[in-house]
């Protein structure tokens, strides 16, 4: 089974969790070496700009998921 069978979720909270998963998977596909990801994490985990950019990526994914779910109407 695919790690992304659908963008459909039951609730906005599940939608947000899916948005987080989408962001994490993008990083994993972009940098498949876990050791390198771990090394890079120590550089950005204390950087406010990096964390803000990560939040922006998640927000963009959440917009996509929300639209796919007709904003849970």
Secondary structure, 3 states (H helix, E strand, C coil): CCCCCCCCCCCHHHHHHHHHHHHHHHHHHHCCCHHHHHHHHHHHCCCHHHHHHHHHHHHHHHHHHHHHCHHHC
